[in-house]
Structures are given as structure tokens and as C-alpha cells.
Amino acid sequence: MPVFREGAQLAGFLSAVRSAAQECNLPYELLLIDDGSPDDTWRVIEAEVTSGRPLRALRLTRNFGKESALCAGLEYAQGDAVIVMDADGQHPPSLIPNMVRLWQSSGADVVEAVKQRRGRESLSSKVGAQLFYFILNRLSGFHFKGASDFKLMNRKAVDAWLKMHERNVFFRGMTVWMGFTTVQIPFEVVPRSAGQSAWSVLKRIQLALIGITVWMGFTTVQIPFEVVPRSAGQSAWSVLKRIQLALIGITAFSSFPLHLVTFAGVIFLGISVLLGLQTLYLKLVGRAVSGFATVILLQLIVGSLLMISLGIIGEYLARIYEEVKGRPRYLVRESIEPMRSEDLISH
């Protein structure tokens, strides 16, 4: 279970998961991945262990994102089957016994919980999700309607998934791509018992420029100092070298420049539509220069589409750029490893 800022309701949720897992009459373990939570999530996890409720846990050095936390969970999970679920309570633990029974009786490699209803969410989120899956279904050739990260995977499916080493992880898409035998079980997304989703619109679109030490996320303290004048000689850092260093810093830690073309294309397309409407109006009232309307509309529209096309190419270049850097998906700050046992079902 990847967890992020879930300290307020995590203990109650883990209790519900344990109750559901015990109904399966199989040995199991809980594996939690704290994805750099800024609240007391890790203290709650430690309190669970202190109170005699065994579990395994990893604490990442910073917030690497849910997909990276899922990667960490799958790499550290043991057992013949692994159940992946969110820790915010919107994946009902009561479904776990049914998933296990269906896995045992059907012989399927993957048991996927499919959303019947998405639960309470804003109109923009609903429209955005529907538009995203509509485009993804058409372009990928796979069916993702109602798909979720709430699924049971047997050891064969987990091992196959771990062979995919890309940094840009889309868990549910990669699972569908593998093509293992899958059975589905419906569920309804329940409201969160506490807290709020960390997936804001800003977080989804924000692209930050960060340095290498910030990227790793290790605990850092700072000490101030004042730069003193050189005792002799002069700095070798010319303006040109400083500009080169700045470009290296920006391009090494952000793909934002590649997205600028897309943003500019969309902006100019909007402007071209407005100017096109104005040009057509002038044409209709007889105030436009002959031939000007056609030329200006063609230039605006074609130019905007070219910029958007270049932006799409830039998006793919950004993905390639991130892959070839070869950085790890996540870094672990500390872990909790109780006594290990064999043949477990991980959650």
C-alpha cells in the first residue's frame, strides 16, 4: 500500500484490512510504502509495530509519486500473491476475501477491481478522467474503462511486471499490456474517511526546477556563510560559462522547455480562433482587404497546428530523456522489517 499524508485515518484502515485478510484463512503480511509524507504517517506506522501489530514498511526519502511507491512495494513484496490497494480507504478492504477466493477458484493471474462508480469528485475531475480514458482507449488499443490500481496479482504476474524497468510508470496500463489472464470484480469508490486527495490540479501540471540533492530527498540541513573576496587572481567563471551551467541545470532536472512549444501552440491556436472570428466578421461586413482573410486564417491555423505537433514530439522526447538518465525510481530512507515468513500474501 502506498501511503502519503494518511496519518489521520491510517490506523483504522489497517485494522479493517487485517480483519478482511484474516477471513481468507491464509498467512499474510502488510507492506506499506510511505511516499515521503510530511505529516505523522511514519509515526503511525511505527506505533502499529510498537503495539504488536507486525507489518513491513519502507520510508522513501521524499515524495517520488504514487507510481514509484507502487514499484517499491512490488519489488519488496513477498508471497504467492500481492494485493495492491490505496491506503486512503477508497478501495474497500471488504473486497479482499472475494478477490482471494476468485483468484483461487478461477486460476487467473490477475484479479482486477473495476470501478462501478467513481464516487464523489469535482466535475472537472470527472470530465478529465473520462476524456483521458477515452483518448487512451482509442490510441492504445486497450480497454481501461473503470480500471483501478486495486488488484491482486499472482507471483508470475508480479515477476513479469518487475522486468519492465521504465521510469515513466503507468501501473494499470503496464498491467493490462502484459496480457495475463484477468478476471474482474466490481466495486464502488467510497468517500475518504479523513484528509483529502493529494492529486490537485496544480500538482498534476506543475514542473519544478530542482537540484540533484533535492531530487534525492535525503535529510539536509543548511548553514549560512558570506562569500569573501578572492585573495588573488580572478574568477574563471565567465558569463558564457555561467549561462552554460544554467542550461545544464535546467535541462538536467526539468523537461519544461520541451513543453513550452505545446503551451505556445495552444495559446496561439486560441488567439488564431479569436483573430479568425474577427477577420471573418470584417469580411462579412465588407471591410476586409480582398484575399487577406483567407491568408491570415491559413497562417494562424497552420502555424498553431505545427507548434502543437512539435510539442507532441517534445513530449515523447521528454519521456526518452527521462529514461536515458537512468536514475532510480525511488530511494529508501529507512525500513521496518519484522521477522520474515514464507508463502505470504502481501497487501
C-alpha positions in Angstrom: 0.0 0.0 0.0 1.5 3.4 -1.0 0.7 5.9 1.7 1.0 9.7 1.5 -0.3 12.1 4.2 -2.7 9.4 5.6 -1.7 9.7 9.3 -5.2 10.8 10.4 -7.0 7.6 9.3 -4.3 5.0 8.6 -4.6 3.1 11.9 -8.4 2.5 11.4 -7.8 1.5 7.8 -5.1 -1.0 8.7 -7.4 -2.6 11.3 -10.1 -3.0 8.6 -7.5 -4.6 6.2 -6.3 -7.0 8.9 -9.9 -8.1 9.6 -10.6 -8.7 5.9 -7.3 -10.6 5.4 -8.0 -12.9 8.3 -11.2 -14.0 6.6 -9.0 -15.6 3.9 -7.6 -18.1 6.3 -4.1 -17.7 4.7 -0.9 -16.3 6.1 -0.4 -12.7 5.0 1.7 -9.6 5.7 1.1 -5.9 5.3 3.7 -3.9 3.3 3.4 -0.1 3.4 5.4 2.4 1.4 5.5 5.9 3.0 6.0 8.2 0.0 7.7 11.0 1.8 4.6 12.0 3.9 5.1 15.4 5.6 2.6 14.6 8.4 2.8 11.9 11.1 2.2 8.9 8.8 5.5 7.3 9.6 5.0 7.7 13.3 1.6 6.0 13.0 3.3 3.1 11.2 5.9 2.8 13.9 3.2 2.9 16.5 1.5 0.0 14.8 4.7 -2.1 15.1 5.3 -1.0 18.7 1.8 -2.1 19.7 2.5 -5.6 18.4 0.8 -5.4 15.0 3.5 -6.7 12.7 4.0 -5.2 9.3 6.7 -4.3 6.8 7.3 -0.7 5.8 9.5 1.5 3.6 10.0 5.2 4.1 11.1 6.9 0.9 13.5 9.9 1.1 10.9 12.2 -0.5 7.7 12.2 -2.4 8.5 10.3 -5.6 4.9 9.8 -6.6 2.4 7.0 -6.2 3.6 5.1 -9.2 7.2 5.0 -7.9 5.9 3.9 -4.5 4.0 1.1 -6.2 7.2 0.0 -7.8 8.9 -0.1 -4.4 6.1 -2.2 -3.0 6.1 -4.7 -5.8 9.9 -5.1 -5.6 9.8 -5.7 -1.8 6.6 -7.8 -1.7 6.9 -11.5 -0.9 4.4 -14.3 -1.3 2.4 -16.2 -3.9 0.1 -13.2 -4.5 0.2 -9.5 -4.0 -2.8 -7.2 -3.5 -2.2 -3.6 -4.5 -4.5 -1.0 -3.0 -4.7 2.6 -1.9 -4.4 3.5 1.8 -7.0 6.3 1.7 -9.9 4.0 2.3 -11.5 4.4 -1.1 -10.5 0.8 -2.0 -12.8 -1.2 0.3 -10.9 -3.8 2.3 -14.1 -5.9 2.5 -13.4 -6.9 -1.1 -10.2 -8.7 -0.3 -11.7 -12.1 0.7 -13.7 -12.1 -2.6 -10.6 -11.3 -4.6 -8.6 -14.1 -3.0 -11.4 -16.6 -3.5 -11.8 -15.6 -7.1 -8.1 -16.0 -7.6 -8.1 -19.4 -6.1 -11.2 -20.7 -7.9 -10.6 -19.1 -11.4 -6.9 -19.8 -11.8 -6.5 -16.2 -13.2 -3.2 -14.4 -12.9 -4.8 -11.1 -12.1 -8.0 -10.2 -10.3 -8.8 -6.6 -11.0 -11.3 -4.5 -9.1 -13.3 -2.4 -11.5 -15.0 0.9 -10.6 -18.8 0.9 -11.0 -18.9 4.5 -9.8 -16.1 6.9 -9.3 -17.5 8.3 -6.1 -17.7 12.0 -5.1 -15.4 14.2 -7.1 -15.5 17.5 -8.9 -16.9 18.0 -12.3 -13.5 18.9 -13.7 -12.0 15.6 -12.3 -14.8 13.5 -13.8 -14.6 15.2 -17.2 -10.9 15.0 -17.2 -10.9 11.3 -16.3 -13.4 10.4 -19.0 -11.5 12.4 -21.6 -8.2 10.8 -20.6 -9.5 7.2 -20.8 -11.4 7.9 -24.0 -8.2 9.1 -25.7 -6.1 6.3 -24.1 -8.6 3.6 -25.2 -8.6 4.8 -28.7 -4.8 5.3 -29.0 -3.5 2.3 -27.1 -6.0 -0.3 -28.3 -6.6 -1.5 -24.7 -9.7 -1.0 -22.6 -9.3 1.0 -19.4 -12.8 2.0 -18.5 -13.3 1.6 -14.8 -9.7 0.4 -14.3 -8.1 0.9 -11.0 -4.9 0.1 -9.1 -6.8 -2.1 -6.8 -5.9 -5.6 -8.0 -4.5 -9.0 -7.0 -1.5 -10.3 -9.0 0.0 -13.7 -8.6 3.7 -14.2 -8.4 4.1 -14.9 -12.1 2.4 -11.6 -13.0 4.4 -9.7 -10.4 7.7 -11.1 -11.6 6.8 -10.3 -15.2 5.8 -6.7 -14.2 9.2 -6.2 -12.4 11.0 -7.0 -15.7 9.8 -3.6 -17.1 12.3 -1.0 -15.9 11.0 2.2 -17.4 11.0 5.3 -15.2 7.7 6.7 -16.5 5.4 4.2 -14.8 1.7 3.8 -15.5 0.8 0.8 -13.3 -2.6 -0.1 -14.6 -1.6 0.4 -18.2 1.5 -1.8 -17.8 -0.6 -4.5 -16.1 -3.1 -4.6 -19.0 -0.2 -4.6 -21.5 1.2 -7.8 -20.0 -1.9 -9.7 -21.2 -2.1 -12.2 -18.3 -5.4 -13.9 -17.7 -7.6 -11.4 -15.8 -10.9 -11.6 -14.1 -12.8 -8.5 -12.8 -14.7 -7.8 -9.7 -16.8 -4.6 -9.4 -16.6 -2.1 -6.6 -17.8 1.4 -5.7 -15.3 4.0 -4.7 -16.2 5.0 -1.1 -15.5 8.5 0.3 -12.3 9.2 2.1 -12.7 8.8 5.9 -10.3 11.6 6.6 -8.0 14.0 4.8 -8.1 14.9 1.1 -6.6 13.8 -2.1 -3.0 14.9 -2.8 -3.7 14.9 -6.5 -4.5 18.6 -7.0 -4.7 20.1 -10.5 -1.6 22.1 -9.7 0.3 19.0 -8.7 -0.6 17.3 -12.0 0.7 20.1 -14.2 3.5 21.5 -12.1 7.0 21.1 -13.4 9.6 22.1 -10.9 13.3 23.0 -11.5 15.2 21.2 -8.7 18.8 20.4 -7.9 20.5 17.0 -7.5 20.4 17.0 -3.7 16.8 18.0 -3.6 16.0 15.2 -6.2 17.4 12.5 -3.9 15.5 13.8 -0.9 17.9 12.9 1.9 17.7 14.8 5.1 19.6 18.1 4.7 20.5 20.9 7.0 21.9 24.3 5.9 24.5 26.5 7.3 24.8 30.2 6.1 28.0 31.9 5.1 29.1 35.0 3.4 31.3 34.9 0.2 34.6 36.6 0.9 36.6 38.4 -1.8 39.3 36.4 -3.6 42.8 37.0 -2.1 44.4 36.9 -5.6 43.6 36.3 -9.2 40.1 36.4 -10.8 37.2 34.0 -11.3 37.3 31.7 -14.3 33.5 31.8 -14.4 32.8 34.0 -17.4 29.3 35.0 -18.3 29.3 32.3 -21.1 30.3 29.6 -18.6 27.6 30.7 -16.2 25.0 30.5 -19.0 26.2 27.0 -19.9 25.9 25.9 -16.3 22.4 27.4 -16.1 21.4 25.5 -19.2 22.8 22.2 -17.8 20.9 22.7 -14.6 17.6 23.4 -16.3 17.8 20.7 -18.9 19.2 18.1 -16.4 16.3 18.5 -14.0 13.3 19.6 -16.0 11.7 18.8 -19.3 9.7 22.0 -19.1 11.5 23.6 -22.1 10.2 20.8 -24.3 6.6 21.6 -23.1 6.9 25.3 -24.0 6.2 24.6 -27.6 3.0 22.8 -26.8 1.8 25.6 -24.5 2.7 28.2 -27.1 0.9 26.3 -29.8 -2.3 26.0 -27.7 -2.1 29.8 -26.8 -1.6 30.8 -30.5 -4.4 28.5 -31.6 -6.7 30.3 -29.2 -5.5 33.6 -30.5 -5.9 32.4 -34.1 -9.5 31.4 -33.4 -10.3 34.9 -32.0 -8.5 36.7 -34.8 -10.1 34.4 -37.3 -13.6 35.3 -36.0 -12.7 39.0 -36.2 -11.3 38.5 -39.7 -14.5 36.7 -40.8 -16.6 39.5 -39.3 -14.7 42.1 -41.2 -15.0 40.0 -44.4 -18.8 39.7 -44.0 -19.3 43.4 -43.4 -17.1 44.2 -46.4 -14.3 45.9 -44.5 -11.6 43.3 -45.1 -8.9 43.6 -47.7 -9.5 41.1 -50.6 -7.7 37.8 -50.0 -6.4 38.9 -46.6 -9.0 36.8 -44.6 -8.0 33.6 -46.3 -4.3 34.1 -46.0 -4.3 35.2 -42.3 -6.6 32.3 -41.3 -4.5 29.7 -43.0 -1.3 31.1 -41.5 -2.7 31.3 -38.0 -4.3 27.8 -38.0 -1.4 26.0 -39.8 1.2 27.7 -37.6 -0.6 26.8 -34.4 -1.1 23.2 -35.5 2.6 22.9 -36.4 3.6 24.2 -33.0 1.3 21.7 -31.3 2.7 18.9 -33.4 6.2 19.9 -32.4 5.0 20.0 -28.8 3.7 16.4 -29.1 7.1 15.3 -30.4 8.6 17.2 -27.5 6.5 15.2 -25.0 7.9 11.9 -26.4 11.4 13.3 -26.3 10.9 14.2 -22.7 10.0 10.6 -21.9 13.1 9.4 -23.7 15.2 12.0 -21.9 13.9 10.8 -18.5 14.6 7.2 -19.4 18.1 7.6 -20.6 19.2 9.4 -17.4 18.8 6.0 -15.7 18.0 7.4 -12.2 16.4 5.1 -9.7 12.6 5.2 -9.4 12.9 5.8 -5.7 15.3 5.9 -2.7 14.7 4.4 0.7 15.4 6.4 3.8 14.6 3.7 6.4 12.6 0.5 6.7 10.8 -1.7 9.1 11.5 -5.4 8.6 9.9 -7.8 11.2 10.6 -11.5 11.2 10.1 -12.8 7.7 7.9 -15.8 6.8 7.4 -17.8 3.7 4.4 -18.2 1.4 2.7 -15.0 2.4 0.0 -12.9 0.7 1.3 -9.3 0.6 -1.0 -6.2 0.7 
